[in-house]
Amino acid sequence: MTSETNNSTFSSDWINLPSLNLTVKSLFTSYLLVIGLGALLASAQILMTHGMADGKIGLSVDDIVYSYHGDPKHSKIEIKLNGSMSDKASAADKLKIIKWVRNGAPEEQWNQQLKEVFYSNCISCHSTIPGLPDFTQFEEVKRVAKSEKGATASSLTRISHIHIFAISFIFFFNGMIFSLSVGIKQGLRIFIVSAPFFFLAIDVFSWWLTKIVPEFAWLTIISGIGYSLCAAITWFVSLYQMWVLPRNGKSYKVNAWQS
């Protein structure tokens, strides 16, 4: 009898963002703020790596093409020296390296002249950081002195599955919080929480397409903008409805997961 009474008087009117208690709001807000910071750092990392692939500041179609399809006219080391690594050596040393690379990177010149240039400018990172080519070894330098062929199938496979798994979790929790919003038509809410997953799949698929056909680089940029906009909407709307809407004194008695 007691159980029936409790069930009959149970109210789920609080299941919406403005009506959440302070503990749940604090939990959701902490998550959103940290994820927002992570997104800013990820954007900075993209600009400092892919965004400098063509030697110019800012992410462009050429950056995407060089990163995934490659640049048969230039070596990887030349692209890096004119891009993200442009501040790691003097203009004179960069010119020596580029001339040597364009001359076929002969080993005799390496032993006579270039080894010292690399030791002075590069090996503080390129001999100590795992994953970077070891520039104390001629064979490693020779490998990156060849024409840039873009991302390999093995590297694309590795970053594709990491990207999909990690970003999907972020979109899921963002969408779950946003699904508690009020005053937004159900169709629009469905689109905003679902679209990032489709854009993410297109984004990853476009890397593989760009590897084959460089014109698909546009698809990478479009899909990235798409899921970034959706994520930004869920982020701002969720914070606004949790902390600003309740200040108007209006009571939001609605179960957002049933409306």
C-alpha positions as CSV (number, residue, x, y, z in Angstrom):
1,M,0.0,0.0,0.0
2,T,2.8,2.3,0.9
3,S,4.5,1.5,-2.4
4,E,1.4,2.3,-4.4
5,T,1.1,5.7,-2.6
6,N,4.7,6.6,-3.3
7,N,4.3,5.7,-7.0
8,S,1.1,7.7,-7.3
9,T,2.6,10.8,-5.8
10,F,5.9,10.6,-7.6
11,S,6.6,13.6,-9.7
12,S,9.2,13.8,-12.5
13,D,8.6,17.6,-13.2
14,W,12.3,18.2,-12.2
15,I,13.7,16.3,-15.2
16,N,14.8,19.4,-17.2
17,L,17.8,21.6,-17.1
18,P,16.4,24.6,-15.3
19,S,14.9,22.5,-12.5
20,L,17.9,20.3,-11.7
21,N,19.2,20.5,-8.2
22,L,22.5,22.2,-7.4
23,T,24.5,19.0,-7.2
24,V,23.5,17.7,-10.6
25,K,24.0,21.2,-12.2
26,S,27.5,21.3,-10.7
27,L,28.3,17.9,-12.1
28,F,27.1,18.8,-15.6
29,T,28.7,22.2,-15.5
30,S,32.1,20.9,-14.4
31,Y,32.0,18.4,-17.3
32,L,31.0,21.0,-19.9
33,L,33.7,23.5,-18.7
34,V,36.5,20.9,-18.8
35,I,35.3,19.6,-22.2
36,G,35.1,23.2,-23.5
37,L,38.7,23.8,-22.4
38,G,39.7,20.5,-24.1
39,A,38.1,21.7,-27.3
40,L,40.0,24.9,-27.3
41,L,43.3,23.1,-26.7
42,A,42.4,20.6,-29.5
43,S,41.8,23.5,-31.9
44,A,45.2,25.0,-31.0
45,Q,46.8,21.7,-31.6
46,I,45.2,21.4,-35.0
47,L,46.3,24.9,-36.0
48,M,49.9,24.1,-34.9
49,T,50.1,20.8,-36.8
50,H,47.8,20.5,-39.7
51,G,47.2,24.2,-39.8
52,M,50.9,24.9,-40.7
53,A,51.3,22.1,-43.2
54,D,51.3,24.5,-46.1
55,G,53.6,26.9,-44.3
56,K,50.9,29.5,-43.7
57,I,49.0,30.3,-40.5
58,G,45.4,29.0,-40.4
59,L,43.7,25.8,-41.5
60,S,43.1,25.5,-45.3
61,V,42.3,23.0,-47.9
62,D,46.0,22.7,-48.8
63,D,46.8,21.8,-45.2
64,I,44.3,18.9,-45.3
65,V,45.7,17.8,-48.7
66,Y,49.3,17.9,-47.5
67,S,48.4,16.1,-44.2
68,Y,46.5,13.2,-45.8
69,H,47.2,13.1,-49.5
70,G,50.8,14.4,-49.4
71,D,52.8,16.7,-51.5
72,P,54.9,14.9,-54.2
73,K,56.8,18.1,-55.0
74,H,58.2,18.6,-51.6
75,S,59.7,16.5,-48.8
76,K,58.2,16.2,-45.4
77,I,61.1,17.9,-43.8
78,E,60.8,20.9,-46.2
79,I,57.1,21.2,-45.5
80,K,57.8,21.2,-41.8
81,L,60.6,23.7,-42.0
82,N,58.4,26.1,-43.9
83,G,55.4,25.4,-41.6
84,S,55.1,24.2,-38.0
85,M,58.9,23.9,-37.5
86,S,59.8,27.3,-39.0
87,D,61.0,28.7,-35.7
88,K,63.2,25.8,-34.8
89,A,66.2,26.9,-37.0
90,S,67.7,30.0,-38.4
91,A,67.0,31.1,-41.9
92,A,70.5,30.2,-43.0
93,D,70.3,26.7,-41.5
94,K,66.9,26.1,-43.0
95,L,68.2,27.1,-46.4
96,K,71.1,24.6,-46.1
97,I,68.8,21.8,-45.1
98,I,66.3,22.5,-48.0
99,K,69.1,22.8,-50.6
100,W,70.6,19.5,-49.4
101,V,67.2,17.8,-49.5
102,R,66.4,19.0,-53.0
103,N,69.9,17.8,-54.1
104,G,68.9,14.3,-53.1
105,A,70.2,14.3,-49.5
106,P,73.6,12.8,-50.3
107,E,75.3,11.0,-47.4
108,E,78.7,12.6,-48.0
109,Q,77.3,16.1,-47.5
110,W,75.5,14.9,-44.4
111,N,78.8,13.8,-42.9
112,Q,80.7,16.9,-43.9
113,Q,78.1,19.7,-43.3
114,L,74.5,18.8,-42.5
115,K,75.1,16.6,-39.4
116,E,76.2,19.5,-37.4
117,V,73.3,21.6,-38.5
118,F,70.8,18.9,-37.4
119,Y,72.7,18.5,-34.1
120,S,72.5,22.2,-33.4
121,N,68.8,22.7,-34.2
122,C,66.9,19.4,-34.1
123,I,68.1,16.6,-31.9
124,S,66.9,18.1,-28.6
125,C,63.5,16.7,-29.7
126,H,64.4,14.4,-32.6
127,S,66.4,12.0,-30.5
128,T,64.6,12.0,-27.2
129,I,60.8,12.1,-27.9
130,P,59.3,8.7,-28.8
131,G,57.5,8.7,-32.2
132,L,59.7,11.4,-33.7
133,P,62.4,10.4,-36.2
134,D,65.8,10.2,-34.7
135,F,67.9,12.9,-36.4
136,T,71.2,11.5,-35.1
137,Q,70.8,8.7,-37.6
138,F,71.2,9.5,-41.3
139,E,68.7,6.8,-42.3
140,E,66.0,8.5,-40.3
141,V,66.8,11.9,-41.8
142,K,66.9,10.4,-45.3
143,R,63.4,8.9,-44.8
144,V,61.8,12.3,-44.1
145,A,63.8,13.9,-46.9
146,K,61.8,12.0,-49.5
147,S,58.7,13.4,-51.2
148,E,55.8,13.7,-48.8
149,K,53.3,10.9,-49.4
150,G,50.8,11.9,-46.7
151,A,49.3,9.7,-44.1
152,T,49.9,6.0,-44.3
153,A,47.1,3.4,-44.2
154,S,48.3,2.2,-40.8
155,S,48.4,5.7,-39.3
156,L,44.9,6.5,-40.7
157,T,43.6,3.3,-39.2
158,R,45.1,4.1,-35.8
159,I,43.9,7.7,-35.6
160,S,40.5,6.8,-37.1
161,H,39.4,4.4,-34.4
162,I,40.9,6.6,-31.6
163,H,39.1,9.6,-33.0
164,I,35.7,7.9,-33.4
165,F,35.8,6.2,-30.0
166,A,37.0,9.3,-28.0
167,I,34.9,11.9,-29.7
168,S,31.7,9.8,-29.7
169,F,31.8,9.6,-25.9
170,I,32.1,13.4,-25.8
171,F,29.1,13.9,-28.1
172,F,27.1,11.3,-26.2
173,F,27.4,13.1,-22.8
174,N,27.0,16.5,-24.4
175,G,23.8,15.3,-26.1
176,M,22.5,13.6,-23.0
177,I,22.8,16.9,-21.0
178,F,21.3,18.9,-23.9
179,S,18.3,16.4,-24.2
180,L,17.1,17.9,-20.8
181,S,16.6,21.3,-22.4
182,V,13.2,23.0,-22.5
183,G,11.5,25.2,-25.0
184,I,13.1,23.5,-28.1
185,K,11.0,21.5,-30.5
186,Q,11.7,17.8,-30.4
187,G,12.7,17.6,-34.1
188,L,15.3,20.2,-33.6
189,R,16.6,18.5,-30.4
190,I,16.9,15.2,-32.3
191,F,18.8,16.8,-35.1
192,I,21.3,18.6,-32.8
193,V,22.1,15.5,-30.7
194,S,22.3,13.2,-33.7
195,A,24.1,15.3,-36.3
196,P,27.5,15.4,-34.6
197,F,27.8,11.6,-34.9
198,F,27.0,11.7,-38.6
199,F,29.5,14.6,-39.2
200,L,32.1,12.6,-37.2
201,A,31.7,9.6,-39.4
202,I,31.9,11.7,-42.6
203,D,35.0,13.5,-41.1
204,V,36.9,10.3,-40.6
205,F,35.8,8.8,-43.9
206,S,36.9,12.0,-45.7
207,W,40.5,11.4,-44.5
208,W,40.6,8.2,-46.4
209,L,39.0,9.8,-49.5
210,T,41.5,12.7,-49.4
211,K,44.3,10.2,-49.2
212,I,43.1,8.9,-52.6
213,V,41.6,12.1,-54.2
214,P,42.8,15.5,-52.8
215,E,39.6,17.3,-53.8
216,F,37.8,15.5,-50.9
217,A,39.7,17.8,-48.5
218,W,36.7,20.1,-48.6
219,L,34.6,17.4,-47.0
220,T,37.0,17.2,-44.0
221,I,36.5,21.0,-43.4
222,I,32.8,20.9,-43.9
223,S,32.2,18.0,-41.5
224,G,34.5,19.5,-38.9
225,I,32.6,22.8,-39.0
226,G,29.3,20.8,-38.8
227,Y,30.0,18.8,-35.6
228,S,31.8,21.8,-34.0
229,L,28.7,24.0,-34.4
230,C,26.4,21.3,-33.0
231,A,28.7,20.8,-30.1
232,A,28.9,24.5,-29.4
233,I,25.1,24.8,-29.5
234,T,24.7,22.0,-26.9
235,W,27.4,23.5,-24.7
236,F,26.0,27.1,-24.7
237,V,22.3,26.1,-24.5
238,S,22.9,23.6,-21.6
239,L,24.8,26.1,-19.5
240,Y,22.3,28.9,-20.3
241,Q,19.3,26.8,-19.3
242,M,20.9,25.5,-16.1
243,W,22.1,28.9,-14.7
244,V,20.3,31.7,-16.5
245,L,16.8,30.5,-17.1
246,P,16.0,29.8,-13.5
247,R,16.7,33.4,-12.6
248,N,13.5,34.6,-14.4
249,G,11.4,33.1,-11.6
250,K,9.4,30.9,-14.0
251,S,8.7,27.3,-13.0
252,Y,9.5,24.6,-15.6
253,K,7.3,21.7,-14.7
254,V,8.0,19.3,-17.6
255,N,9.8,16.0,-18.0
256,A,12.1,16.8,-21.0
257,W,12.7,13.0,-21.6
258,Q,8.9,12.5,-22.2
259,S,8.1,15.6,-24.1
